């Protein structure tokens, strides 16, 4: 029985991997998933394995990208062990943002799909995993309230940078990297703030609120352009 579940998960992952190259032309859609199924030798009707539709493709990309950060840093020759904590965070978030590059034109749709109420829990879980991965890469060993505060703080850095990247027309996204660097520098005081909090009361914005605010900002920006 467990073998059947593992096999189904493997097939789903294979189909979604094969569907990602079709996103630039077909979007985060069942049509892209159907093309992925055909590329794997399955009938196009295999997209029925994905009852939630395109958001499953979005979340697959997000989880695959989050899990690929360490390997990408190695491939890029980043000597993580020689970097400061802030530089490690920068390198991790930059690597993660670059995974979105092939899909920038379609990323507003991806954000809108993830923001739909039925999908928010999975979206928040994926964001939490990314924040944890980045802090692990940075060598974080915090516990208790500071563990949560740091991850909420970093979500407040990453999500605006993700939105900024959508508007960035600079060469090699240099403006985005400057934005990310400034945002990390501005957040470096979070540990000092933590030291002055009493009774474990945290003042950081929760990741859920950051996520919601970022999506509202995106919707407003799209409205102004239309």
Beta strands, then each sheet from edge to edge (+ up, - down):
end
